[in-house]
Amino acid sequence: MQRNARKSKGRRGGARNKTRGGFLAIPKPGAFVPTLTLRHKFRWYVNAAYAVNVSSDDILNYFVMATAATTTARIIAAARIRRVTIWGQPPVLGAAPVTASIEWKGINSNNTTVADTSSGIAPAYVTSTPPKGSSPSFWWDDSSTDNVLFLPTVPLGGTIDIEMDLRLIDNASAAIAGPATTGATLGKIYGSTINGLGAAAAALSQQPVGLIMLP
């Protein structure tokens, strides 16, 4: 039994030290994807009812860097929507009901709406993924501009989450201009409104959570 154990150990050791042409066989670095790819959830709360179309350009503007006091550059090179979720505020007992909804749009399928309405003190709540094969389910980059993807209806005091797959700028990407701004700080990172604008270009009724609002 001891002899067999020693032989087995020797064979394993030999496999680890296998040579090729008299040299140790060191594997070359394998192929990999250097483009930073991640999944992230952006969140906003609204202090006024919101119902404005969101386009392919808008979702690329959710994370930008100021290149001057009045200009920005995108950090997101491409994005794909995975899920949108909307919560309404719990209404005051006896108040009129309010509705939260997501209308998926695009050129590859019929428009589809998912909606929920508050009742009593139960708030409106809706969550939905893009219909399979629809425009909002695809990847989008700057090569196609201003394609309308969905219309969120967020009640006063509501919250919206937009979860996406993201690919960030790499060495194959030229600089891509982001939304205009006023009084930004060079090199600072900012978030935008739900429809990808800064405070100077939109009514300041939406605040990104965890990001500084683009001025």
Beta strands, then each sheet from edge to edge (+ up, - down):
strand 1: 19-20
strand 2: 23-24
strand 3: 37-46
strand 4: 50-51
strand 5: 54-55
strand 6: 64-66
strand 7: 72-74
strand 8: 76-87
strand 9: 99-104
strand 10: 112-117
strand 11: 125-128
strand 12: 140-141
strand 13: 148-154
strand 14: 159-168
strand 15: 189-190
strand 16: 206-208
sheet 1: 1+ 2-
sheet 2: 11+ 8- 14+ 3- 16+
sheet 3: 4+ 13- 5+
sheet 4: 4+ 13- 9+ 10-
sheet 5: 7+ 6- 15+
sheet 6: 11+ 8- 12+
end
